[in-house]
Amino acid sequence: MNEFYQKDIISIKDFSKDQLEEIFASTDKIMQLNSSDRREICKGKTLGYLFYEPSTRTRLSFDSAMASIGGNSLGISDISSSSTQKGESLSDTVRIMSIYSDILVLRHTLDGSSRFASEISEKPVINAGSGTEEHPTQAIQDLFTIKKEKKKIDGLKIGIVGDLKYGRTVYSLLYGLGNYDVDVRLISPESLRIRSDSTYEIKKKLDFTETTDIEEYLDELDVLYVTRIQKERFPDEEEYLKVKGSYVVGLNMLKRMKDDSIILHPLPRIDEISSDVDKTKNAKYFEQAEYGKHTRAALLGMILNENGF
């Protein structure tokens, strides 16, 4: 029996190491299938998406993933042209969309929105970002990227730099890394350290050290995960301007890193990584985006097929 069949994907905390490894194995399998076999996996299935927040990469990644396994997609990518502008509730929108589709992908500004949607929907729900909480499929993509590029996750030293307070990809990644034996360095301005309400839970499964100085641990890192400052989540623009551009990863910084270290970024990038880093062998953020398509295709295939694929 496929344990992922009809499963909601709300939090990375819901996954064990064995389950993550099963997703990785399915992703490897899907990458090896020829295109005609891939398109049989979800032939005739429909993905419905509800994006109450702007998204380019995540929505297109799901769209592309579903198309690659033979399914199709429909939904709302711009709430200004939907019935939410008339005052329709999230509950009603989710109910209606679950009638039209086999699986729902939701991105919403409010914490708890995806958990709520999963209780309302008759179809499985995937959280594509809920407020400041989590972005679980991004974490799965990130972990898979690390495993593919470094051949392992256990035993690595991983630095996470940037906005650790508001960046929901950071929390999902940390929860995911809690399943592995890793050493984590959290690098951020003082005002953007990880939220204290999450620290206790993370520390139960993961060793990490906090610093404001990106140079301090640079030479020992195997992975540097860079995040943008989340301007849209700051309650005060003046506070944003104080930390804007706090860290910029350029070629000079790269020279201090291990020769085989990798640089990741969930994207979109603003000014955190200089464009001249893109051509180096260490830059893996575009490969990371491609892996995201494959991990999402694998997840969709596992959720929508009772006996797997």
Backbone as a ProteinNet text record, in pm:
[ID]
protein_1_A
[PRIMARY]
MNEFYQKDIISIKDFSKDQLEEIFASTDKIMQLNSSDRREICKGKTLGYLFYEPSTRTRLSFDSAMASIGGNSLGISDISSSSTQKGESLSDTVRIMSIYSDILVLRHTLDGSSRFASEISEKPVINAGSGTEEHPTQAIQDLFTIKKEKKKIDGLKIGIVGDLKYGRTVYSLLYGLGNYDVDVRLISPESLRIRSDSTYEIKKKLDFTETTDIEEYLDELDVLYVTRIQKERFPDEEEYLKVKGSYVVGLNMLKRMKDDSIILHPLPRIDEISSDVDKTKNAKYFEQAEYGKHTRAALLGMILNENGF
[TERTIARY]
84.4	0	88.1	55.6	127.6	79.7	163.3	120.3	97	141.3	121.7	-10.9	-81.8	-206.1	-306.6	-353.2	-451.1	-400.7	-271.2	-211.8	-203	-241.7	-218.8	-71.6	-17.6	120.8	114.4	111.4	91	218.7	290.6	413.1	519.4	643	754.3	771.7	717.6	727	647.9	557.9	477.6	553.5	677.5	752.7	870.3	886.6	1003.8	1116.9	1236.1	1349.3	1319.5	1260.8	1230	1132.4	1035	937.8	1002.7	1091.7	1163.8	1248.1	1315.3	1398.4	1313.8	1191	1101.1	1062.5	1040	1009.9	1130	1249.9	1371.8	1387.6	1359.6	1371.3	1269.3	1148.8	1045.6	1083.7	1148.9	1194.2	1301	1395.2	1497.3	1431.4	1330.1	1259.8	1193.4	1126.5	1053.2	1148.5	1268.1	1367.2	1423.3	1415.3	1470.9	1369.4	1240.8	1137.6	1142.2	1109.8	1097.3	966.4	955.9	844.9	708.6	699.6	569.2	523.1	616.6	581.5	546	618.2	589	447.4	406.8	276.3	158.1	186.7	80.6	49.6	141.6	131.4	4.8	-25.1	-144.5	-234.3	-236.5	-319.3	-465.4	-526.9	-668.1	-692.5	-586.4	-600.9	-585.7	-650.4	-646.8	-596.6	-500.3	-448.4	-516.9	-572.6	-632.7	-544.4	-512.9	-426.9	-499.5	-473.7	-529.5	-414.4	-377	-264.9	-314.9	-326.9	-371.5	-253.3	-135.3	-12.2	62.9	136.1	209.4	306.9	316.1	411.7	439.2	563.2	599.4	652.6	763.5	831.6	747	686.3	613.4	494	416.5	299.2	339.7	436.9	480.1	546.3	613.8	676.9	571	463.3	354.9	286.1	263	198.7	280.5	410.6	501.8	512.5	518.6	527.1	404.3	286.6	162.4	155.2	194.7	194.5	290.3	403.9	505.6	460	360.4	310.1	169.3	133.8	12.4	-113.6	-104.9	-222.8	-238.1	-341.5	-359.4	-386.2	-381.6	-395.9	-496.1	-565.5	-652.6	-658.7	-694.4	-704.8	-694.6	-665.7	-658.9	-515.2	-456.5	-320.7	-319.4	-435	-445.9	-581	-581	-708.3	-788.1	-721.9	-793.9	-895.9	-880.2	-973.9	-1062.1	-1069.7	-1149.4	-1264.5	-1348.7	-1465.4	-1428.8	-1303.7	-1262.8	-1278	-1270.3	-1290	-1434.4	-1523.9	-1664.9	-1694.4	-1592	-1608.8	-1625.6	-1604.1	-1616.6	-1512.3	-1553.4	-1463.9	-1365.8	-1254.5	-1157.8	-1225.7	-1310.3	-1380.2	-1461.2	-1540.9	-1623.2	-1538	-1431.9	-1344.1	-1278.5	-1233.5	-1170.4	-1271	-1392.4	-1495.8	-1524.5	-1538.2	-1567.7	-1451.2	-1329.3	-1212.4	-1192.7	-1229.8	-1213.1	-1314.3	-1422.9	-1517.4	-1456.4	-1378.8	-1325.5	-1193.2	-1128.4	-993	-971.2	-860	-825.8	-732.3	-665.8	-572	-560.3	-544.9	-537.5	-400	-352.3	-229.2	-267.7	-236.5	-277.8	-159.1	-154.7	-62.5	-147	-124.1	-208.8	-126.7	-172.9	-100.1	-115.7	-218.3	-247.6	-184.5	-126.7	-79.6	-199.5	-178.4	-283.9	-380.1	-362.2	-457.6	-460.4	-343.4	-339.8	-397.9	-370.1	-427.7	-580.4	-629.6	-774.1	-831.9	-765.8	-814.4	-820.9	-723.9	-721.6	-839.5	-891.8	-1007.9	-1138.3	-1136.3	-1254.9	-1263.9	-1148.5	-1144.2	-1170.7	-1241	-1261.1	-1145.7	-1056.8	-940.9	-813.7	-702.7	-578.3	-529.7	-470.1	-421.6	-270.5	-203.4	-59.1	-38.7	34.4	68.4	183.2	154.8	258.8	306.3	286.5	327.1	210.3	218	109.3	166.5	135.6	183.8	333.6	374.3	517.4	555.2	465.1	485.9	582.9	533.4	613.1	589.1	678.1	668.9	728.2	652.8	710.5	768.4	703.8	758.5	888.9	909.5	1037.8	1146.6	1114.3	1212.7	1247.2	1147.1	1172.7	1265.6	1238	1322.8	1464.8	1476.5	1607.6	1688.4	1623.3	1691.9	1734.1	1647	1680.9	1800.6	1802.4	1914.7	2045.8	2044.2	2164.6	2210.5	2116.7	2152.3	2209.6	2149.7	2197.6	2334.5	2354.6	2478	2593.1	2562.1	2666.3	2671.8	2580.2	2574.3	2533.4	2501.2	2457.3	2401.7	2337.2	2295.9	2362.1	2360.2	2424.8	2571.8	2616.3	2757.3	2796.2	2701.6	2735.4	2726.5	2802.9	2793.1	2717.9	2607.2	2516.6	2495.6	2519.3	2494.9	2368	2282.4	2159.7	2167.7	2163.5	2191.1	2078	2049.5	1951.2	1840.7	1717.3	1599.7	1549.5	1589.6	1552.5	1427.1	1379.7	1259.7	1133.4	1131.5	1011.4	1015.4	1133.2	1146.7	1094	974.9	912.8	989	1064.6	1143.4	1247.5	1294.9	1396.7	1342.7	1220.2	1163	1139.3	1084.3	1062.8	1195	1297.6	1427.8	1486	1476.1	1529.1	1455.9	1323	1247.1	1287.7	1307	1348.7	1487.2	1579.8	1716.9	1723	1619.1	1613.8	1610.7	1583.5	1584.8	1724.9	1823.2	1957.4	2061.4	2179.1	2290.6	2373.5	2333.9	2400	2436.8	2530.2	2574.3	2532.9	2447.9	2388.1	2437.1	2470.2	2505.2	2395.8	2333.9	2229.2	2288.1	2287.2	2356.2	2253.8	2236.1	2135.4	2164.5	2105.3	2108.9	2039.5	2075.8	2019.1	1865.8	1809.9	1663.7	1592.7	1668.7	1607.2	1646.7	1682.8	1711.9	1585.1	1600	1480.7	1394	1264.7	1169.3	1183.5	1176.7	1197.8	1093.3	972.1	867.9	898.4	991.9	1029.6	1160.3	1240	1373.4	1369.5	1277.8	1271.9	1245.3	1147.4	1111	1224.8	1289.9	1399.1	1516.9	1546.7	1663	1645.6	1522.4	1500.3	1557.8	1570.2	1614.5	1740	1786.2	1890.8	1986.5	2117.5	2218.2	2243.5	2237.2	2269.1	2337.3	2412.8	2482.1	2437.7	2411.1	2367.3	2480.1	2486.7	2587.4	2535.6	2593.4	2560.9	2670.7	2782	2899.6	2910.7	2883.7	2886.7	3027.8	3128.8	3268.7	3313.5	3245.5	3292.2	3305.4	3210	3209.4	3223.3	3248.8	3244.4	3332.9	3453	3550	3519.2	3422.5	3392.7	3260.7	3188.2	3055.3	3060	2973.5	2953.4	2840.9	2745	2628.5	2603.3	2583.7	2540.9	2404.9	2303.1	2165.7	2131.5	2113.2	2094.6	1947	1896	1756.5	1750.3	1644.6	1626.8	1563.2	1581.6	1511.3	1366.2	1273.4	1132.1	1064.6	1088.2	1037.6	887.9	811.4	665.7	612.6	695.5	648.9	688.1	763.9	802.7	685.6	652.8	545.3	586.4	716.8	767.8	878.2	860.3	958.2	1093.1	1094.2	1221.4	1305.9	1239.1	1310.4	1370.4	1297.3	1348.1	1472.6	1467	1578.9	1706.4	1689.1	1805.6	1884.1	1813.7	1879.4	1894.8	1836.2	1844.6	1991.6	2024.5	2161	2263.1	2216.2	2308	2417.4	2383.5	2479.2	2468.3	2581.3	2585.7	2695.9	2658.2	2754.4	2812.9	2942.8	3011.9	3132	3208	3323	3429	3450.5	3550.7	3514.1	3386.6	3339.4	3353	3323.1	3330.3	3471.6	3572.3	3712.3	3749.1	3676.2	3704.7	3633.7	3544	3467.3	3538.7	3493.8	3548.6	3528.8	3622.9	3617.5	3490.9	3443.8	3326.7	3199.1	3200.8	3080	2975.8	2848.3	2743.1	2663.2	2611.2	2529.7	2388	2291.8	2151	2071.6	1956.1	1867.4	1727.7	1623.1	1488	1429.2	1490.4	1445.4	1303.8	1268.3	1343.6	1461.7	1563.9	1683.2	1666.7	1709.9	1709.8	1854.2	1927.9	2068.1	2158.7	2109.6	2184	2300.1	2288.9	2396.2	2431	2556.8	2602.1	2585.3	2545.7	2520.3	2646.3	2764.6	2886.8	2915.6	2838.5	2850.2	2778.7	2683.1	2597.9	2676.7	2787.4	2863.9	2964	2972.7	3068.1	3009.3	3096.8	3050.9	2978.1	2994.9	2933.3	2785.7	2748.1	2610.4	2516.8	2422.9	2332.1	2185.4	2157	2019.4	1928.2	1981.9	1895.9	1870.2	1970.7	1949.2	1845.7	1854.9	1760.6	1616.6	1595.8	1462.2	1415.2	1508.1	1471.4	1436.4	1514.4	1483.1	1344.5	1304.6	1173.6	1061	1075.7	974.8	964	1078	1077.4	1025.7	1064.4	1014.9	864.3	814.7	670	595.2	653.1	591.7	582.3	689.6	690	582.9	573.5	472.8	331.6	305.7	172.8	140.8	238.4	218.7	190.5	259.4	240.9	104.2	64	-63.4	-183.9	-172.3	-287.1	-297	-201.4	-205.3	-200.5	-307.2	-320	-203.3	-155.1	-45.7	87.6	99.3	223.3	236.7	357.8	379.8	510.8
-120	0	125.2	220.2	346.5	440.8	466	546.2	693.5	737.7	877	898.8	791.4	803.8	892	997	1093.1	1168	1173.9	1240.7	1391.6	1469.9	1614.8	1642.3	1744.6	1786.5	1926.2	1932.2	2059.4	2107.7	2016.8	2053.9	1947.2	1990.2	1896.7	1819.7	1873.2	1805.8	1674.8	1659.3	1537.6	1420.2	1444.2	1341.5	1288.8	1158.3	1094.5	1091.7	1056.1	1043.1	936.1	825.1	717.9	765.7	846.1	897.3	994.9	1079.1	1171.1	1092.4	990.1	908.6	835.6	800.8	736.3	834.6	959.7	1063.3	1082.5	1084.2	1101.8	986.2	864.1	746.8	755.2	801.1	816.5	926.5	1030.4	1138.2	1086.5	1009	947.7	861.6	786.2	698.8	780.5	889.3	969.7	1039.8	1073.9	1138.7	1041.4	912.6	812	759.9	787.6	739.1	817.8	752	826.3	905.6	1004.8	1100.2	1034.3	933.2	868.8	790.9	724.8	652.7	751.1	860.9	962.8	1016.1	1037	1099.8	1007.3	881.4	789.1	799.4	858.5	856.1	925.3	1042.7	1115.4	1154.6	1068.6	1093.4	1109.4	1218.5	1242.8	1306.2	1334.7	1397.7	1549.9	1620.8	1767.2	1823.6	1912.6	1985.9	2122.7	2157.7	2289.4	2375	2495.9	2581.9	2709.2	2748.8	2871	2952	3059.2	3141	3279.7	3296.4	3423.5	3518.7	3471.3	3547.8	3533.8	3637	3626.4	3509.1	3441.6	3331.7	3311.1	3293.9	3257.4	3115.5	3093.3	2964.9	2849.7	2868.7	2757.3	2716.5	2813.2	2780	2714.8	2773.4	2717.1	2581	2563.1	2434.3	2324.8	2353.8	2257.1	2232.5	2341.2	2332.3	2243.5	2270.9	2195.1	2049.9	2030.5	1895.1	1813.5	1873.7	1802.1	1769.6	1863.9	1839.2	1726.5	1719.3	1618.9	1477.1	1464.1	1330	1308.2	1389.8	1365	1430.9	1508	1574.9	1715.9	1784.5	1923.9	2008	2138.1	2229	2338.5	2383.1	2499.7	2568	2695	2759.5	2909.3	2964.7	3109.2	3147.5	3226	3273.7	3420.6	3486.1	3628.9	3652.8	3675.3	3687	3809.5	3907.4	4028.1	3997.8	3883.2	3847.2	3728.8	3703.4	3590.6	3639.2	3546.7	3581.5	3620.3	3601.7	3649.4	3801.2	3867.6	4013.3	4049.9	3953.2	3977.4	3939.9	3891	3854.3	3706.3	3623	3478.4	3430.7	3345	3297	3193.5	3176.9	3072.7	2936.4	2915	2787.9	2752.2	2848.5	2821.2	2800.1	2881.5	2868.6	2731.2	2684.9	2552.5	2443.2	2454	2353	2343.6	2459.6	2461.7	2404.7	2447	2400	2249.4	2196.6	2051.9	1971.2	2036.8	1970.4	1957.4	2059.6	2066.6	1992.7	1951.1	1896.3	1774	1706.5	1585.6	1614.7	1729.4	1768.8	1920.7	1981.7	2127.4	2171.8	2282.1	2346.7	2487.6	2520.6	2650.2	2731.1	2857.3	2954.1	3067.6	3101.3	3201.6	3284.5	3405.7	3497.8	3462.6	3387.8	3363.7	3234.9	3242.1	3122.3	3030.3	2901.8	2805.1	2782.9	2858	2850.9	2713.2	2652.2	2521.7	2411.6	2417.7	2319.4	2330.6	2454.2	2478.6	2423.4	2453.3	2407.7	2255.7	2188.2	2041.2	1981.3	2054.8	2006.9	2029.9	2128.1	2162.9	2080.5	2062.5	2001.2	1851.1	1802.4	1658.7	1595	1676.8	1629.1	1666	1594.5	1626.2	1767.6	1828.5	1967.2	1970.3	2045.3	2068.9	2215.1	2236.8	2371.4	2425.5	2531.1	2595.2	2725.2	2735.9	2854.5	2909.4	2899.7	2951.7	3056.4	3183.7	3292.9	3287.5	3296	3289.5	3150.1	3053.8	2921.5	2833.9	2773.8	2672.2	2671.2	2601.3	2578.4	2439	2333.7	2199.1	2143.6	2169.9	2113.4	2181.5	2306.7	2372.8	2301.7	2264.2	2193.6	2057	1986.1	1856.8	1875.5	1977.6	2011.9	2047.4	2123.6	2165.4	2045.2	1958.8	1840.1	1746.9	1730.8	1646.6	1704.1	1836.9	1902.6	1876.1	1891.3	1866.4	1722.5	1629.9	1487.9	1458.2	1514.3	1488.2	1551	1671.7	1744	1707.2	1667.8	1632.1	1480.9	1406.6	1259.4	1212.1	1304.4	1268.7	1394.7	1374.5	1487.7	1474.6	1353.5	1329.5	1370.4	1436.5	1472.6	1606.9	1676.7	1803.4	1922	2025.7	2154.4	2249.5	2303.2	2380.9	2519.4	2622.7	2759.8	2811.6	2876.4	2938.3	3086.5	3170	3312	3398.7	3508.6	3605.4	3630.6	3630.7	3659.6	3529.6	3505.4	3382.2	3399	3521.6	3549.9	3530.8	3589.7	3587.5	3484.1	3429.6	3337.7	3198.9	3166.4	3038.3	2919.4	2939.3	2827.7	2783	2877.2	2847.8	2749.7	2774.3	2688.3	2547	2537.1	2403.9	2329.8	2401.8	2338.2	2291.2	2373.9	2335.8	2214.8	2214.3	2097.8	1972.2	1987.6	1874.1	1824.8	1918	1881.5	1813.3	1834	1768.6	1617	1563.2	1418.3	1365.1	1454.8	1414.6	1460.8	1403.4	1438.1	1548.4	1672	1785.2	1890.7	1977.4	2088.2	2216.7	2295.9	2411.7	2542.8	2638.1	2775.2	2868.9	2942.3	3037.9	3178.5	3243.5	3371.4	3477.4	3578.6	3681.3	3807	3920.1	4037.7	4004.3	4071.7	4048	4050.1	4143.7	4160.5	4054	3971.4	3870.6	3728.1	3709.6	3574.6	3490.5	3357.3	3272.6	3305.3	3291.2	3330.7	3241.8	3304.3	3231.5	3122.9	3142	3041.5	2912.1	2919.4	2800.1	2738.3	2816.3	2772.2	2643.6	2637.8	2522.6	2394.5	2399.2	2280.4	2235.8	2332.1	2299.6	2238.9	2295.3	2248.5	2106.9	2059.2	1921.8	1820.1	1859.8	1765.5	1809.1	1932.4	1986.7	2075.1	2054.6	2142.7	2260.2	2380.2	2495.7	2604.6	2686.6	2800.6	2926.8	3033.2	3159.3	3262	3338.5	3444.4	3553.6	3672.2	3780.1	3793.2	3720.6	3735.6	3620.5	3648.7	3544	3490.2	3570.3	3528.4	3424.2	3420.3	3340.2	3191.3	3135	2991	2955.8	3055.7	3038.4	2925.2	2913.2	2816.6	2671.6	2649.1	2511.3	2458.3	2542.9	2504.3	2415.4	2314.2	2232.2	2288.9	2352.1	2409.9	2548.5	2646.9	2780.4	2806.1	2816	2837.1	2983.7	3056.7	3202.1	3235.5	3327	3369.8	3521.7	3569.2	3713.1	3772	3900.1	3970.4	3987.4	3939.8	3935	4071.3	4162.6	4299.9	4305.5	4219.3	4225.8	4185.1	4123.6	4077.1	4171.3	4276.7	4372.3	4465	4480.9	4574.8	4721	4745	4882.7	4886.6	4967.6	4972	5023.1	5109.5	5160.9	5047.6	4951.2	4836.1	4752.6	4741.7	4669	4737.1	4868.7	4942.9	4930	4907.6	4892.4	4763.9	4661.4	4531.4	4494.6	4575.3	4549.1	4539.1	4434.6	4418.7	4382.5	4324.2	4289.3	4192.9	4098.8	3999.6	3985.5	3992.4	3970.6	3868.7	3755.4	3650.6	3678.6	3707.2	3735.5	3644.6	3668.7	3582.3	3585.7	3702	3710.8	3621.1	3617.6	3532	3384.5	3357.2	3219.9	3163.3	3247.9	3204.4	3150.7	3193.1	3148.5	3018	2975.2	2854	2729.8	2613.3	2487.5	2478.4	2414.5	2403.4	2331.4	2235.6	2157.5	2199	2316.1	2364.7	2405.2	2404.2	2445.3	2561.4	2645.8	2759.7	2737.7	2746.8	2728.3	2855.7	2868.9	2982.6	2939.8	2961.8	2920.7	3007.5	3122.2	3217.2	3269.8	3392.5	3481.2	3547.7	3575.3	3644.9	3795	3874.2	4019.9	4066.6	4076.8	4120.4	4040.9	3924.2	3847.6	3768.6	3735	3661.9	3739	3776.3	3849.1	3761.8	3821.8	3744.3	3676.8	3728.6	3664.3	3530.5	3499.3	3368.2	3261.5	3304.3	3210.4	3110.3	3153.5	3068.3	2977.1	2987.6	2903.4	2763.8	2666.4	2528.5	2513.6	2612.5	2606.7	2646.5	2728.8	2778.9	2667.7	2629.6	2518.8	2559.3	2689.7	2732.7	2713.5	2714.6	2688.4	2538.1	2456.4	2310.8	2279.5	2351.8	2336.9	2358.5	2460.6	2488.3	2374.1	2317.7	2205.1	2081.5	2056	1943.4	1960.8	2086.1	2113.5	2061.2	2074.8	2021.1	1869.4	1801.3	1654.8	1605.4	1672.8	1629.2	1648.9	1757.9	1782.5	1683.2	1648.6	1547.6	1414.2	1378.9	1253.5	1256.3	1366.9	1379.7	1366.8	1437.1	1430.3	1287.2	1220.6	1082.8	989.4	1011.1	926	951	1078.1	1112.6	1067.1	1068.7	1042.9	898.9	813.1	672.9	579.6	505.5	420.1	322.8	270.7	173.3	231.9	364	428.2	426.5	444.9	442.9	373.9
0	0	0	-84.8	-92.3	18.3	117.5	232.5	199.1	82.1	43.2	-29.5	-60.1	-136.3	-61.5	-129.4	-75	49.3	65.7	183.4	161.6	264	261.6	288.5	223.2	247.4	309.2	440.7	510.4	577.3	640.7	713	692.2	677.5	665.9	796.7	906	1036	1037.6	940.1	932.6	870.6	824.9	752.5	835.7	832	892.6	790.3	834.8	743.5	637.1	679	584.4	477	517	420.5	322.9	373.8	285.1	185.5	234.6	146.1	41.7	79.2	-17	-128.3	-89.7	-190.8	-282.6	-225.3	-306.2	-405.4	-357.7	-445.8	-559.1	-527.7	-631.3	-729.4	-679.4	-768.1	-862.9	-810.8	-897.7	-1005	-963.6	-1058.1	-1167.9	-1128.4	-1226.2	-1322.7	-1275.5	-1361.4	-1465.4	-1433.7	-1525.1	-1627	-1604.6	-1696.6	-1827.5	-1936.4	-2061.2	-2058.1	-2144.6	-2136.4	-2155.8	-2241.5	-2265.1	-2141.4	-2072.6	-1949.2	-1837.2	-1831.5	-1729.5	-1744.8	-1869.9	-1893.2	-1860.3	-1830.2	-1789.2	-1639.4	-1562.5	-1415.9	-1365.3	-1418.4	-1374.2	-1491.9	-1591	-1709	-1666.4	-1710.6	-1678.9	-1544	-1468	-1336.4	-1348.5	-1255.7	-1258.5	-1126.5	-1136.7	-1021.7	-1017.8	-902.3	-885.4	-796.1	-840.4	-757.9	-716.2	-592.3	-534.6	-478	-547.4	-503.6	-462.5	-330.7	-274.6	-255.4	-289.7	-277.2	-408.8	-450.3	-577.7	-576.8	-689.9	-705.3	-853.4	-886.1	-1022.8	-1023.5	-952.9	-956.2	-902.6	-784.7	-723.9	-809.7	-855	-935.6	-1067.3	-1135.4	-1263.7	-1245.4	-1131.6	-1103	-1088.9	-1014.7	-1000.3	-1135	-1207.7	-1339.4	-1433.4	-1437.4	-1522.9	-1476.8	-1345.2	-1289.1	-1328.3	-1313.7	-1345.5	-1494.7	-1578.6	-1723.7	-1760.9	-1691.9	-1725.4	-1694.3	-1603.4	-1569.4	-1625.7	-1726.5	-1802.9	-1752.8	-1643.6	-1589.5	-1642.7	-1594.5	-1631.7	-1507.8	-1522.6	-1409.5	-1440.3	-1336	-1348.3	-1212.4	-1212.2	-1083.4	-1087.4	-971.2	-950.9	-920.1	-1008.5	-984	-947.7	-961.8	-932.3	-865.5	-735.3	-663.5	-704.9	-768.1	-809.5	-919.7	-987.5	-1093.9	-1053.9	-923.2	-875.2	-787.8	-746.3	-664.5	-521.9	-484.7	-352.5	-344.8	-460.1	-463.2	-431.9	-447.8	-414.8	-269.9	-202.6	-62.4	-37.2	-138.2	-117.1	-16.3	74.6	179.5	125.4	197	161.6	166.1	265.7	281.3	156.5	107.2	-10.9	-135.6	-149.3	-265.8	-268.7	-152.3	-142.6	-176	-124.2	-152.3	-302.2	-365.4	-508.4	-588.7	-554.2	-629	-612.5	-497.7	-476.5	-558.9	-601.8	-692.4	-831.7	-871.4	-1007.1	-1026.3	-917	-929.5	-841	-864.2	-787.9	-671.5	-676.4	-571.1	-573.7	-456	-445.9	-398.6	-456.1	-409.2	-365	-240.6	-183.9	-135.1	-174.8	-113.7	-58.9	68.7	134	231.8	256.2	344.8	492	527.1	668.1	721.1	840.5	908.8	933.5	916.9	942.8	827.6	718.8	606.8	540.7	521.7	454.6	542.7	670.7	763.5	761.9	763.6	757.5	627.2	515.6	384.5	378.1	440	435.6	511.7	609.8	685.9	609.9	519.2	441.1	312.3	248.1	114.9	118.4	16.8	1.8	-75	-126.1	-201	-123.7	-146.7	-75.1	-104.9	-5.2	-14.5	4.6	-82.2	-67.5	-30.5	77	122.9	38.4	-37.6	-119.7	-55.5	75.8	150.8	228.8	361.9	446.3	540.6	512.3	596.6	616.7	743.6	776.6	826.1	810.4	870.6	792.1	684.7	615.1	465.5	397.1	252.3	231.1	266.2	274.6	144.4	29.3	-94.4	-133.9	-89.2	-112.4	-32.6	92.1	175.4	116.4	63.4	-0.2	-119.5	-198.4	-312.9	-267.2	-158.8	-107.8	-58.7	17.3	69.5	-43.5	-142.8	-257.4	-333	-348.3	-416.2	-343.5	-211.6	-132.3	-151.6	-146.3	-159.4	-297.9	-402.2	-538	-562.6	-513.4	-542.3	-449	-325.3	-228	-201.3	-264.2	-252	-113.2	-25.7	110	176.2	292.2	377.1	513.5	568.8	698.6	695	801.5	815.5	755	693.6	629	725	691.4	760.5	668.2	719.1	636.4	696.2	616.9	659.6	594.7	673.6	621.3	652.5	549	566.1	512.4	583.3	534.7	634.2	583.8	665.4	728.5	851.9	919.3	1004.9	1015.4	1094.6	1011.4	894.4	811.6	699.5	668.6	555.2	586.3	535.6	570.4	513.5	404.4	351.8	453.8	534.9	636	739.5	786.1	890	837.1	717.2	659.8	641	595.2	576.2	709	812.6	943.5	1000	988.1	1035.2	957.4	827.6	745.7	782.1	803.2	840.1	976.3	1057.7	1188.4	1180.3	1061.2	1040.8	1011.4	999.9	957.9	1059.9	1049.4	1138	1071.2	1092.7	1029	1132.9	1093.4	1177.7	1107	1170.6	1103.1	1163.2	1075.4	1115.3	1064.6	1153.6	1116.8	1118.3	1002.2	985.7	946.1	1031	1002.2	1082.9	1041.6	1128.5	1260.6	1365	1498.4	1494.5	1418.1	1415.3	1333.6	1259.6	1172.7	1211	1339.2	1387.6	1385.7	1388.2	1387.1	1508.4	1490.1	1593.5	1716.8	1832	1958.1	1979.7	1923.5	1942.7	1866.5	1771.7	1694.5	1743.5	1813.6	1853.9	1936.2	2032.9	2122.4	2045.1	1955.2	1878.3	1786.2	1722.5	1630.7	1706.5	1823.6	1901.4	1953.8	1960.5	2005.5	1907.3	1780	1676.7	1602.9	1627.9	1541.9	1620.7	1598.2	1658.5	1564.7	1618.4	1535.5	1617.3	1547.6	1608.2	1535.3	1609.2	1548.6	1548	1440.2	1428.8	1335.2	1345	1250.7	1144.8	1164.8	1078.9	978.6	853.7	750.8	728.8	759.7	739.1	841.8	956	1069.2	1037.4	964.7	939.9	792.4	709.1	564	513.3	568.2	515.1	551.9	641.4	682.9	625.9	553	506.2	381.2	379.5	260	174	240.7	173.2	230.6	142.8	186	122.5	208	162.7	186.7	78.6	86.2	67.4	149.9	135.3	121.6	55.5	40.7	166.4	185.8	292.6	247.8	329.4	290.2	312	221.4	233.4	262.1	192.8	202.9	339.1	423.5	554.4	668.6	635.5	739	771.6	900	935.9	915.5	909.7	899.3	792.8	688.6	580.3	627.7	727.7	780.4	837.9	902.4	956.5	843.8	734.3	617.8	562	550.4	491.4	575.2	705.8	794.4	764.1	716.5	695.5	548.1	459.9	316.2	273.3	200.1	150.8	257	367.7	478.2	434.3	348.4	302	150.4	84.7	-59.8	-88.1	-144.5	-175.8	-314.8	-317.2	-442.6	-460.4	-566.1	-597.4	-488.3	-426	-319.1	-202.2	-169.6	-61.1	-101.4	-226.3	-277.2	-268	-285.9	-279.1	-141.5	-40	96.8	130.9	43.8	71.3	18.5	64.3	14.1	-136.4	-202	-347.4	-395.5	-316.2	-357.7	-285.1	-222.1	-155	-259.3	-218.1	-310.1	-251.3	-339.5	-298.6	-349.8	-257.8	-292.1	-261.3	-322.7	-298.4	-342.3	-260.2	-299.5	-410.5	-435.5	-537	-504.3	-542.6	-631	-559.7	-637.5	-588.4	-613.8	-519.3	-538.7	-557.6	-446.5	-456.3	-362.2	-315.3	-214	-272.8	-401.4	-469.7	-596.2	-608.1	-726.5	-850.5	-961.9	-1083.8	-1138.2	-1100.9	-1151.2	-1081.7	-976.2	-911.4	-994.5	-1076.4	-1150.4	-1234.5	-1290.8	-1382.7	-1312.6	-1180.9	-1108.8	-1087.7	-1062.7	-1040.5	-907.2	-819.1	-686.5	-688.6	-785.6	-793.9	-839.7	-753.4	-785.8	-773	-767.8	-743	-863.6	-984.8	-1100.3	-1113.6	-1083.2	-1076.1	-966.4	-856	-744.5	-792.3	-875.6	-930.1	-1019.7	-1097.5	-1184	-1101.9	-996.9	-908.6	-847.5	-824.2	-766.6	-853.5	-983	-1075.9	-1058.4	-1048.1	-1039.7	-903.6	-795.2	-663.5	-653.8	-711.2	-707.5	-795.9	-909.9	-995.3	-921.6	-849.7	-773.4	-664.5	-592.3	-486.1	-542.4	-652.1	-713.8	-757.1	-815.2	-857.1	-741.5	-629.8	-512.3	-446.6	-443	-376.9	-458.2	-591	-676.5	-728	-692	-736.2	-614.5	-597.8	-477.5	-463.4	-573.4	-568	-610.5	-604.8	-645.9	-797.1	-844.3	-989.7	-1020.4
[MASK]
+++++++++++++++++++++++++++++++++++++++++++++++++++++++++++++++++++++++++++++++++++++++++++++++++++++++++++++++++++++++++++++++++++++++++++++++++++++++++++++++++++++++++++++++++++++++++++++++++++++++++++++++++++++++++++++++++++++++++++++++++++++++++++++++++++++++++++++++++++++++++++++++++++++++++++++++++++++

